[in-house]
């Protein structure tokens, strides 16, 4: 039994080191693939009648991008996702795209994705101990509930003001852009922390 566990730990470390030591070209390709995964998961959409912000699965891919690719290339994967989505690929939530999406109700969240991926990658690369389940819950939780939602809510409030001509109250803003997503995001945070526990070396 100990031999099997040790083999698992060794294989996990070899896989992690292989990604970290890959050529720049390989890492860019992996970043592009992760951008594609994000775009695919963004098509898992649950629209909500009282808000233009839908529930999507893309956040899970974003949280994992920093874990798997590290701060630089995890962040790059989300930059690729946003740039290609704005330029010509309709792979934002619900097969949307274009500059109007970036400037729309969900544009702030898209910006938050980039910073969240970088933050998670930075913490996970800085210390192997940070990759354990409990610490990673805190890291991913901060990325999800602060780094994504702060620009997301600011962007939603600005969009509402520019399109409706009135200022959203704090409660209304939270109902539109935060509260409905809490339960699903907790599951995504736990899922990303589990990915860290299972696949990332702790030494």
Residue frames as a rotation matrix with the C-alpha (Angstrom) as fourth column:
UNK 1
0.563 0.826 0.000 0.00
0.826 -0.563 0.000 0.00
0.000 0.000 -1.000 0.00
UNK 2
0.480 -0.472 -0.739 2.79
0.130 -0.795 0.593 2.44
-0.867 -0.381 -0.320 0.90
UNK 3
-0.588 -0.715 0.378 4.53
0.446 0.104 0.889 1.60
-0.675 0.691 0.258 -2.37
UNK 4
-0.106 0.650 0.753 1.40
0.980 -0.061 0.190 2.50
0.169 0.758 -0.630 -4.34
UNK 5
0.814 0.405 -0.417 1.02
0.510 -0.841 0.179 5.78
-0.279 -0.358 -0.891 -2.45
UNK 6
0.061 -0.888 -0.456 4.68
0.097 -0.449 0.888 6.64
-0.993 -0.098 0.059 -3.01
UNK 7
-0.607 -0.232 0.760 4.32
0.729 0.218 0.649 5.85
-0.316 0.948 0.037 -6.71
UNK 8
0.404 0.844 0.353 1.31
0.899 -0.438 0.017 8.17
0.169 0.311 -0.935 -6.85
UNK 9
0.720 -0.201 -0.664 3.23
0.210 -0.849 0.486 10.96
-0.661 -0.489 -0.569 -5.12
UNK 10
-0.363 -0.930 0.063 6.18
0.267 -0.038 0.963 10.45
-0.893 0.366 0.262 -7.48
UNK 11
-0.377 0.296 0.877 3.97
0.926 0.127 0.356 10.47
-0.006 0.947 -0.322 -10.58
UNK 12
0.707 0.695 -0.131 2.24
0.703 -0.711 0.026 13.62
-0.075 -0.110 -0.991 -9.37
UNK 13
0.415 -0.651 -0.636 5.53
0.038 -0.686 0.727 15.42
-0.909 -0.326 -0.260 -8.85
UNK 14
-0.577 -0.635 0.514 6.90
0.509 0.212 0.834 14.29
-0.639 0.743 0.201 -12.22
UNK 15
0.032 0.687 0.725 3.78
0.987 -0.134 0.084 15.55
0.155 0.714 -0.683 -14.02
UNK 16
0.851 0.283 -0.443 3.92
0.409 -0.885 0.221 18.88
-0.330 -0.369 -0.869 -12.18
UNK 17
0.055 -0.930 -0.364 7.63
0.049 -0.361 0.931 19.35
-0.997 -0.069 0.026 -12.88
UNK 18
-0.464 -0.197 0.864 7.12
0.804 0.315 0.504 18.44
-0.371 0.929 0.012 -16.52
UNK 19
0.548 0.726 0.416 4.57
0.818 -0.568 -0.087 21.22
0.173 0.388 -0.905 -16.93
UNK 20
0.817 -0.234 -0.527 6.75
0.115 -0.829 0.548 23.73
-0.565 -0.508 -0.650 -15.09
UNK 21
-0.135 -0.988 -0.072 9.84
-0.055 -0.065 0.996 22.85
-0.989 0.138 -0.045 -17.15
UNK 22
0.364 0.343 0.866 8.09
0.812 0.339 -0.475 22.73
-0.457 0.876 -0.155 -20.53
UNK 23
-0.694 -0.597 0.402 9.31
0.720 -0.566 0.402 25.00
-0.013 0.569 0.822 -23.30
UNK 24
-0.722 0.409 -0.558 7.74
-0.189 -0.892 -0.410 28.41
-0.666 -0.191 0.721 -23.73
UNK 25
-0.690 0.458 -0.561 6.04
-0.631 -0.001 0.776 27.22
0.355 0.889 0.290 -26.90
UNK 26
-0.618 0.446 -0.648 4.51
0.426 0.882 0.200 24.23
0.660 -0.153 -0.735 -25.09
UNK 27
-0.677 0.347 -0.649 3.27
0.598 -0.253 -0.760 26.45
-0.428 -0.903 -0.036 -22.26
UNK 28
-0.729 0.434 -0.529 1.65
-0.566 -0.817 0.110 28.86
-0.384 0.380 0.841 -24.71
UNK 29
-0.611 0.508 -0.607 -0.11
-0.302 0.559 0.772 25.91
0.732 0.655 -0.188 -26.36
UNK 30
-0.602 0.374 -0.706 -1.29
0.743 0.586 -0.324 24.71
0.292 -0.719 -0.630 -22.95
UNK 31
-0.760 0.321 -0.566 -2.53
0.094 -0.806 -0.584 28.22
-0.644 -0.496 0.582 -22.20
UNK 32
-0.681 0.515 -0.521 -4.47
-0.716 -0.318 0.621 28.22
0.154 0.796 0.586 -25.47
UNK 33
-0.576 0.462 -0.675 -5.97
0.219 0.882 0.417 24.81
0.788 0.092 -0.609 -24.64
UNK 34
-0.662 0.323 -0.676 -7.02
0.715 0.003 -0.699 26.10
-0.224 -0.946 -0.233 -21.22
UNK 35
-0.775 0.408 -0.483 -8.61
-0.439 -0.897 -0.054 29.11
-0.455 0.170 0.874 -22.92
UNK 36
-0.589 0.551 -0.591 -10.57
-0.473 0.359 0.805 26.68
0.656 0.754 0.049 -25.09
UNK 37
-0.601 0.345 -0.721 -11.64
0.657 0.727 -0.200 24.70
0.455 -0.594 -0.664 -22.02
UNK 38
-0.777 0.298 -0.555 -12.83
0.235 -0.681 -0.694 27.94
-0.584 -0.669 0.459 -20.44
UNK 39
-0.701 0.494 -0.514 -14.79
-0.710 -0.546 0.444 28.78
-0.062 0.676 0.734 -23.57
UNK 40
-0.568 0.485 -0.665 -16.40
-0.009 0.805 0.594 25.33
0.823 0.343 -0.453 -23.66
UNK 41
-0.594 0.322 -0.737 -17.38
0.799 0.344 -0.493 25.43
0.095 -0.882 -0.461 -19.99
UNK 42
-0.883 0.271 -0.383 -18.80
-0.158 -0.940 -0.301 28.93
-0.442 -0.206 0.873 -20.51
UNK 43
-0.630 0.674 -0.387 -21.51
-0.514 0.011 0.857 27.31
0.582 0.739 0.339 -22.65
UNK 44
-0.408 0.524 -0.748 -22.91
0.765 0.643 0.033 25.54
0.498 -0.558 -0.663 -19.59
UNK 45
-0.900 0.097 0.424 -25.34
-0.161 -0.980 -0.118 28.34
0.404 -0.174 0.898 -18.78
UNK 46
-0.256 0.877 -0.408 -28.28
0.965 0.257 -0.051 28.81
0.060 -0.406 -0.912 -16.45
UNK 47
-0.607 0.060 0.792 -29.94
0.169 -0.965 0.202 32.18
0.777 0.257 0.575 -17.20
UNK 48
-0.572 0.429 -0.699 -31.65
0.761 -0.040 -0.647 34.04
-0.306 -0.902 -0.304 -14.38
UNK 49
0.114 0.739 0.664 -34.73
0.930 -0.315 0.190 36.16
0.350 0.596 -0.723 -15.18
UNK 50
0.890 0.327 -0.319 -33.89
0.439 -0.803 0.403 39.07
-0.125 -0.499 -0.858 -12.88
UNK 51
0.377 -0.833 -0.406 -30.29
-0.255 -0.514 0.819 39.66
-0.890 -0.205 -0.406 -13.96
UNK 52
0.806 -0.150 -0.572 -28.26
-0.575 0.026 -0.817 39.78
0.137 0.988 -0.065 -17.19
UNK 53
-0.309 -0.943 0.123 -25.50
-0.940 0.283 -0.189 37.82
0.143 -0.174 -0.974 -15.45
UNK 54
0.615 0.577 -0.537 -26.03
-0.526 0.808 0.266 34.06
0.587 0.119 0.801 -15.94
UNK 55
0.462 -0.472 0.751 -24.73
-0.524 0.537 0.661 31.15
-0.715 -0.699 0.001 -13.92
UNK 56
0.674 -0.306 -0.673 -21.94
-0.564 0.376 -0.735 29.45
0.478 0.875 0.081 -15.91
UNK 57
0.935 -0.354 -0.022 -19.36
0.312 0.790 0.527 26.73
-0.170 -0.500 0.849 -15.34
UNK 58
0.593 -0.743 0.309 -16.44
0.232 -0.209 -0.950 28.72
0.771 0.635 0.049 -16.73
UNK 59
0.578 -0.371 0.727 -15.32
-0.748 -0.598 0.290 29.93
0.327 -0.711 -0.623 -13.31
UNK 60
0.834 -0.268 0.482 -14.15
-0.086 0.801 0.593 26.42
-0.545 -0.536 0.645 -12.43
UNK 61
0.642 -0.616 0.457 -11.81
0.736 0.330 -0.591 26.38
0.213 0.716 0.665 -15.46
UNK 62
0.510 -0.433 0.743 -10.51
-0.162 -0.897 -0.412 29.81
0.845 0.090 -0.528 -14.52
UNK 63
0.708 -0.211 0.674 -9.75
-0.698 -0.062 0.713 28.77
-0.108 -0.976 -0.191 -10.94
UNK 64
0.762 -0.401 0.508 -7.95
0.280 0.912 0.300 25.66
-0.584 -0.086 0.807 -12.18
UNK 65
0.832 -0.443 0.334 -5.93
0.285 -0.174 -0.943 27.49
0.476 0.879 -0.019 -14.84
UNK 66
0.430 -0.692 0.580 -3.65
-0.766 -0.620 -0.171 29.11
0.477 -0.371 -0.797 -12.27
UNK 67
0.560 -0.178 0.809 -3.27
-0.556 0.643 0.527 25.84
-0.614 -0.745 0.261 -10.38
UNK 68
0.765 -0.163 0.623 -2.28
0.423 0.856 -0.296 23.84
-0.485 0.490 0.724 -13.42
UNK 69
0.572 -0.490 0.658 -0.29
0.668 -0.188 -0.720 26.39
0.477 0.851 0.219 -15.46
UNK 70
-0.309 -0.696 -0.648 1.01
0.928 -0.370 -0.045 28.74
-0.209 -0.615 0.761 -12.78
UNK 71
0.083 0.400 -0.913 0.65
0.379 -0.860 -0.342 32.49
-0.922 -0.317 -0.223 -12.53
UNK 72
-0.580 -0.423 -0.696 2.18
-0.373 -0.622 0.688 33.50
-0.725 0.659 0.203 -15.87
UNK 73
-0.961 0.133 -0.244 0.57
-0.180 0.372 0.911 31.02
0.212 0.919 -0.334 -18.22
UNK 74
-0.433 0.871 -0.233 -2.63
0.874 0.343 -0.343 30.57
-0.219 -0.352 -0.910 -16.25
UNK 75
-0.054 0.325 -0.944 -3.08
0.118 -0.937 -0.330 34.32
-0.992 -0.129 0.013 -16.55
UNK 76
-0.790 -0.305 -0.532 -2.14
-0.469 -0.259 0.844 34.12
-0.395 0.916 0.061 -20.23
UNK 77
-0.835 0.514 0.196 -4.85
0.548 0.755 0.360 31.52
0.037 0.408 -0.912 -20.81
UNK 78
0.056 0.910 -0.411 -7.48
0.828 -0.272 -0.490 33.97
-0.558 -0.313 -0.769 -19.57
UNK 79
-0.239 -0.212 -0.948 -6.02
-0.293 -0.915 0.278 36.85
-0.926 0.344 0.156 -21.54
UNK 80
-0.992 -0.110 -0.069 -6.28
-0.105 0.366 0.925 34.64
-0.077 0.924 -0.374 -24.65
UNK 81
-0.484 0.875 0.018 -9.85
0.861 0.480 -0.170 33.75
-0.157 -0.067 -0.985 -23.70
UNK 82
0.181 0.570 -0.802 -10.87
0.421 -0.782 -0.460 37.40
-0.889 -0.254 -0.381 -23.35
UNK 83
-0.442 -0.430 -0.787 -8.98
-0.440 -0.660 0.608 38.71
-0.782 0.615 0.102 -26.39
UNK 84
-0.997 0.069 0.047 -10.22
0.077 0.543 0.836 36.00
0.032 0.837 -0.547 -28.76
UNK 85
-0.293 0.948 -0.126 -13.73
0.904 0.231 -0.361 36.34
-0.313 -0.219 -0.924 -27.37
UNK 86
0.147 0.280 -0.949 -13.68
0.074 -0.960 -0.271 40.06
-0.986 -0.031 -0.162 -28.04
UNK 87
-0.619 -0.550 -0.560 -12.03
-0.468 -0.314 0.826 39.66
-0.630 0.774 -0.063 -31.45
UNK 88
-0.384 0.432 -0.816 -13.99
-0.880 0.095 0.465 36.95
0.279 0.897 0.343 -33.20
UNK 89
-0.738 0.140 -0.661 -14.81
0.138 0.989 0.055 33.79
0.661 -0.050 -0.749 -31.22
UNK 90
-0.019 0.810 0.587 -18.30
-0.718 -0.419 0.556 33.80
0.696 -0.411 0.589 -29.60
UNK 91
-0.089 -0.093 -0.992 -17.27
0.345 0.931 -0.118 31.66
0.935 -0.352 -0.051 -26.62
UNK 92
-0.863 0.020 0.506 -18.31
-0.457 -0.458 -0.762 33.82
0.216 -0.889 0.404 -23.70
UNK 93
-0.750 0.575 0.327 -21.34
0.062 0.554 -0.830 32.64
-0.659 -0.602 -0.451 -21.75
UNK 94
0.229 0.957 0.178 -24.19
0.230 0.125 -0.965 31.56
-0.946 0.262 -0.191 -24.03
UNK 95
-0.022 -0.331 0.943 -22.19
0.971 0.217 0.098 31.78
-0.237 0.918 0.317 -27.26
UNK 96
0.959 0.273 -0.080 -21.68
0.254 -0.949 -0.186 35.53
-0.127 0.158 -0.979 -26.99
UNK 97
-0.016 -0.999 0.040 -18.64
0.947 -0.002 0.322 37.58
-0.322 0.043 0.946 -27.93
UNK 98
0.184 0.007 0.983 -17.40
0.669 -0.733 -0.121 40.87
0.720 0.680 -0.140 -29.24
UNK 99
-0.785 -0.556 0.274 -16.43
0.250 -0.689 -0.681 44.15
0.567 -0.466 0.679 -27.64
UNK 100
-0.098 0.839 0.536 -20.02
-0.561 -0.491 0.667 44.74
0.822 -0.235 0.519 -26.56
UNK 101
0.636 0.279 -0.720 -19.71
0.333 0.742 0.582 41.81
0.696 -0.610 0.378 -24.15
UNK 102
-0.320 -0.846 -0.426 -16.56
0.852 -0.059 -0.521 43.22
0.415 -0.530 0.739 -22.59
UNK 103
-0.906 0.015 0.423 -18.30
-0.100 -0.979 -0.179 46.58
0.412 -0.204 0.888 -22.22
UNK 104
-0.043 0.995 -0.085 -21.55
-0.235 0.072 0.969 44.97
0.971 0.062 0.231 -21.08
UNK 105
0.645 0.485 0.591 -22.96
-0.646 -0.067 0.760 43.67
0.408 -0.872 0.270 -17.83
UNK 106
0.962 -0.269 0.043 -20.43
0.212 0.838 0.503 40.85
-0.171 -0.475 0.863 -17.47
UNK 107
0.620 -0.758 0.204 -17.31
0.024 -0.242 -0.970 42.69
0.785 0.606 -0.132 -18.65
UNK 108
0.279 -0.516 0.810 -16.00
-0.905 -0.424 0.042 43.28
0.322 -0.745 -0.585 -15.14
UNK 109
0.728 0.019 0.685 -16.12
-0.360 0.862 0.357 39.57
-0.584 -0.507 0.635 -14.40
UNK 110
0.899 -0.410 0.154 -14.04
0.355 0.474 -0.806 38.85
0.257 0.779 0.572 -17.51
UNK 111
0.296 -0.810 0.506 -11.36
-0.451 -0.585 -0.674 41.23
0.842 -0.028 -0.539 -16.26
UNK 112
0.373 -0.088 0.924 -11.52
-0.916 0.123 0.382 39.60
-0.147 -0.989 -0.035 -12.84
UNK 113
0.995 0.009 0.101 -10.89
0.010 0.983 -0.181 36.18
-0.101 0.181 0.978 -14.42
UNK 114
0.519 -0.852 0.071 -7.43
0.082 -0.033 -0.996 37.29
0.851 0.522 0.053 -15.54
UNK 115
-0.094 -0.565 0.820 -6.37
-0.768 -0.483 -0.421 38.55
0.634 -0.669 -0.389 -12.12
UNK 116
0.610 0.395 0.687 -7.88
-0.757 0.546 0.359 35.59
-0.234 -0.739 0.632 -10.29
UNK 117
0.945 -0.291 -0.148 -5.92
0.189 0.857 -0.479 33.10
0.267 0.425 0.865 -12.37
UNK 118
0.135 -0.942 0.307 -2.70
-0.112 -0.323 -0.940 35.03
0.985 0.093 -0.149 -11.75
UNK 119
0.091 -0.044 0.995 -3.35
-0.946 -0.317 0.072 35.21
0.312 -0.947 -0.071 -8.00
UNK 120
0.871 0.282 0.402 -4.00
-0.407 0.873 0.269 31.49
-0.275 -0.398 0.875 -7.63
UNK 121
0.769 -0.632 -0.097 -0.96
0.335 0.527 -0.781 30.61
0.545 0.568 0.617 -9.75
UNK 122
0.069 -0.758 0.648 1.23
-0.454 -0.602 -0.657 32.97
0.888 -0.249 -0.386 -7.73
UNK 123
0.283 0.098 0.954 0.23
-0.957 0.091 0.274 31.46
-0.060 -0.991 0.120 -4.39
UNK 124
0.951 0.152 0.270 0.47
-0.157 0.988 -0.003 27.85
-0.267 -0.040 0.963 -5.55
UNK 125
0.623 -0.782 0.011 3.90
0.281 0.211 -0.936 28.40
0.730 0.587 0.351 -7.11
UNK 126
0.246 -0.545 0.802 5.28
-0.664 -0.697 -0.270 30.32
0.706 -0.466 -0.533 -4.15
UNK 127
-0.516 -0.377 0.770 4.97
-0.844 0.377 -0.381 27.50
-0.147 -0.846 -0.512 -1.64
UNK 128
-0.685 0.234 -0.690 4.22
-0.129 0.893 0.431 23.79
0.717 0.384 -0.582 -1.91
UNK 129
-0.878 0.346 -0.329 2.48
0.435 0.295 -0.851 23.98
-0.198 -0.890 -0.410 1.49
UNK 130
-0.619 0.666 -0.416 -0.08
-0.570 -0.745 -0.346 26.37
-0.540 0.024 0.841 0.00
UNK 131
-0.553 0.367 -0.748 -1.33
-0.662 0.352 0.661 23.53
0.506 0.861 0.048 -2.20
UNK 132
-0.947 0.283 -0.150 -2.91
0.319 0.800 -0.508 21.56
-0.024 -0.529 -0.848 0.62
UNK 133
-0.333 0.914 0.231 -6.69
0.804 0.148 0.576 21.40
0.492 0.377 -0.785 0.65
UNK 134
0.362 0.550 -0.752 -7.48
0.889 -0.447 0.101 23.81
-0.281 -0.705 -0.651 3.50
UNK 135
-0.300 -0.544 -0.783 -5.04
0.266 -0.836 0.480 26.52
-0.916 -0.064 0.396 2.45
UNK 136
-0.954 -0.061 0.292 -6.10
0.298 -0.126 0.946 26.26
-0.021 0.990 0.138 -1.16
UNK 137
0.014 1.000 -0.013 -9.74
0.986 -0.011 0.168 26.73
0.168 -0.015 -0.986 -0.16
UNK 138
0.310 0.036 -0.950 -8.72
0.503 -0.854 0.132 30.10
-0.807 -0.519 -0.283 1.31
UNK 139
-0.676 -0.675 -0.298 -6.65
0.077 -0.467 0.881 31.04
-0.733 0.572 0.367 -1.76
UNK 140
-0.811 0.411 0.416 -9.28
0.524 0.196 0.829 30.03
0.259 0.891 -0.374 -4.29
UNK 141
0.147 0.902 -0.406 -12.01
0.983 -0.178 -0.039 31.54
-0.108 -0.393 -0.913 -2.14
UNK 142
-0.040 -0.252 -0.967 -10.26
0.238 -0.942 0.236 34.93
-0.970 -0.221 0.098 -2.16
UNK 143
-0.937 -0.350 -0.016 -9.75
0.048 -0.172 0.984 34.69
-0.347 0.921 0.177 -5.91
UNK 144
-0.579 0.770 0.268 -13.38
0.736 0.352 0.578 33.77
0.351 0.532 -0.771 -6.54
UNK 145
0.311 0.870 -0.382 -15.25
0.947 -0.251 0.199 35.94
0.077 -0.424 -0.903 -4.08
UNK 146
0.357 -0.223 -0.907 -13.00
0.292 -0.896 0.336 39.01
-0.887 -0.385 -0.255 -4.09
UNK 147
-0.582 -0.753 -0.307 -10.79
-0.035 -0.354 0.935 39.18
-0.812 0.555 0.180 -7.17
UNK 148
-0.784 0.383 0.489 -13.54
0.600 0.266 0.754 38.14
0.158 0.885 -0.438 -9.59
UNK 149
0.097 0.988 -0.121 -16.55
0.989 -0.083 0.119 39.71
0.107 -0.131 -0.986 -7.90
UNK 150
-0.032 -0.112 -0.993 -15.16
0.472 -0.878 0.084 43.15
-0.881 -0.466 0.081 -7.06
UNK 151
-0.855 -0.245 -0.457 -14.48
-0.247 -0.581 0.775 44.16
-0.456 0.776 0.437 -10.69
UNK 152
-0.773 0.611 0.171 -17.53
0.570 0.550 0.611 42.15
0.280 0.569 -0.773 -11.72
UNK 153
0.101 0.847 -0.522 -19.90
0.960 -0.221 -0.172 44.08
-0.261 -0.484 -0.835 -9.50
UNK 154
-0.262 -0.271 -0.926 -18.28
0.114 -0.962 0.249 47.41
-0.958 -0.040 0.283 -10.34
UNK 155
-0.989 -0.129 -0.072 -18.66
-0.063 -0.069 0.996 46.67
-0.134 0.989 0.060 -14.04
UNK 156
-0.454 0.890 0.038 -22.28
0.850 0.420 0.319 45.60
0.268 0.177 -0.947 -13.57
UNK 157
0.118 0.479 -0.870 -23.08
0.723 -0.642 -0.255 48.77
-0.680 -0.599 -0.423 -11.63
UNK 158
-0.574 -0.411 -0.708 -21.44
-0.151 -0.797 0.585 50.94
-0.804 0.443 0.396 -14.29
UNK 159
-0.948 0.262 0.182 -23.28
0.267 0.343 0.901 49.12
0.174 0.902 -0.395 -17.11
UNK 160
-0.145 0.959 -0.245 -26.60
0.989 0.136 -0.054 49.57
-0.018 -0.250 -0.968 -15.33
UNK 161
0.003 0.087 -0.996 -25.99
0.369 -0.926 -0.080 53.28
-0.930 -0.367 -0.035 -14.81
UNK 162
-0.783 -0.407 -0.471 -24.98
-0.250 -0.487 0.837 53.85
-0.570 0.773 0.279 -18.44
UNK 163
-0.898 0.438 0.030 -27.88
0.246 0.446 0.860 51.86
0.363 0.780 -0.509 -19.88
UNK 164
-0.068 0.933 -0.353 -30.66
0.933 0.185 0.309 52.61
0.354 -0.308 -0.883 -17.40
UNK 165
-0.178 -0.072 0.981 -29.62
0.104 -0.993 -0.054 56.07
0.979 0.093 0.184 -16.22
UNK 166
0.692 0.396 0.604 -29.95
-0.552 -0.248 0.796 55.23
0.465 -0.884 0.048 -12.54
UNK 167
-0.419 -0.887 0.195 -27.71
-0.767 0.230 -0.599 53.97
0.486 -0.400 -0.777 -9.76
UNK 168
0.226 0.429 -0.875 -28.22
0.080 0.887 0.456 50.45
0.971 -0.173 0.165 -8.43
UNK 169
0.565 -0.008 0.825 -28.52
-0.804 -0.231 0.549 50.15
0.186 -0.973 -0.137 -4.68
UNK 170
-0.484 -0.850 0.206 -26.10
-0.875 0.464 -0.140 47.84
0.023 -0.248 -0.969 -2.92
UNK 171
-0.263 0.450 0.853 -28.77
-0.333 0.788 -0.518 45.22
-0.906 -0.420 -0.058 -2.16
UNK 172
0.789 0.593 -0.163 -30.08
-0.318 0.166 -0.933 45.22
-0.527 0.788 0.319 -5.72
UNK 173
0.282 -0.782 -0.556 -26.53
-0.919 -0.054 -0.390 45.00
0.275 0.621 -0.734 -7.06
UNK 174
-0.638 -0.538 0.551 -25.76
-0.708 0.691 -0.146 41.99
-0.302 -0.483 -0.822 -4.85
UNK 175
0.144 0.779 0.611 -29.02
-0.207 0.627 -0.751 40.29
-0.968 -0.019 0.251 -5.86
UNK 176
0.869 0.200 -0.453 -28.16
-0.454 -0.042 -0.890 40.78
-0.197 0.979 0.055 -9.53
UNK 177
0.530 -0.753 -0.391 -24.46
-0.562 0.035 -0.827 39.98
0.636 0.658 -0.404 -9.47
UNK 178
-0.503 -0.824 0.261 -23.46
-0.724 0.237 -0.648 38.04
0.472 -0.515 -0.715 -6.38
UNK 179
-0.292 0.390 0.874 -26.00
-0.836 0.339 -0.431 36.34
-0.464 -0.856 0.227 -4.11
UNK 180
0.729 0.676 -0.108 -27.48
-0.648 0.632 -0.425 33.90
-0.219 0.380 0.899 -6.68
UNK 181
0.528 -0.601 -0.601 -24.01
-0.401 0.447 -0.800 32.54
0.749 0.663 -0.005 -7.45
UNK 182
0.051 -0.585 0.809 -22.73
-0.995 -0.098 -0.008 31.88
0.084 -0.805 -0.587 -3.93
UNK 183
0.544 0.211 0.812 -23.79
-0.465 0.881 0.083 28.22
-0.698 -0.423 0.577 -3.64
UNK 184
0.978 -0.165 0.128 -22.43
0.198 0.544 -0.816 27.23
0.065 0.823 0.564 -7.04
UNK 185
0.453 -0.857 0.245 -19.21
-0.484 -0.467 -0.740 29.12
0.749 0.217 -0.626 -6.42
UNK 186
0.249 -0.335 0.909 -18.65
-0.907 0.250 0.340 27.32
-0.341 -0.909 -0.242 -3.12
UNK 187
0.807 0.084 0.585 -18.85
0.057 0.974 -0.219 24.04
-0.588 0.210 0.781 -5.04
UNK 188
0.845 -0.515 0.147 -16.37
0.125 -0.077 -0.989 25.37
0.520 0.854 -0.001 -7.62
UNK 189
0.300 -0.746 0.595 -13.98
-0.867 -0.473 -0.157 26.52
0.399 -0.468 -0.789 -4.89
UNK 190
0.364 -0.113 0.925 -14.11
-0.609 0.722 0.328 23.12
-0.705 -0.682 0.194 -3.21
UNK 191
0.937 0.016 0.348 -13.62
0.236 0.707 -0.667 21.46
-0.257 0.707 0.659 -6.59
UNK 192
0.654 -0.739 0.165 -10.56
-0.245 -0.413 -0.877 23.54
0.716 0.533 -0.451 -7.42
UNK 193
0.170 -0.570 0.804 -9.09
-0.985 -0.081 0.150 22.92
-0.020 -0.818 -0.575 -3.96
UNK 194
0.638 0.125 0.760 -9.66
-0.227 0.973 0.031 19.20
-0.736 -0.192 0.650 -4.54
UNK 195
0.929 -0.365 0.065 -7.79
0.144 0.191 -0.971 19.41
0.342 0.911 0.230 -7.85
UNK 196
0.291 -0.849 0.441 -4.89
-0.750 -0.489 -0.446 20.95
0.594 -0.201 -0.779 -5.94
UNK 197
0.263 -0.141 0.954 -5.01
-0.836 0.460 0.298 18.24
-0.481 -0.877 0.003 -3.29
UNK 198
0.784 0.163 0.599 -5.12
0.031 0.953 -0.300 15.39
-0.621 0.254 0.742 -5.78
UNK 199
0.839 -0.316 0.442 -2.85
0.523 0.251 -0.814 16.52
0.146 0.915 0.376 -8.58
UNK 200
0.568 -0.655 0.499 -0.33
-0.338 -0.738 -0.585 19.01
0.751 0.164 -0.640 -7.20
UNK 201
0.007 -0.657 -0.754 2.75
0.632 0.588 -0.506 17.95
0.775 -0.473 0.419 -5.18
UNK 202
0.923 0.354 0.149 3.01
0.081 -0.560 0.825 19.17
0.376 -0.749 -0.546 -1.59
UNK 203
0.589 -0.789 -0.173 6.80
0.342 0.050 0.938 19.03
-0.732 -0.612 0.300 -1.33
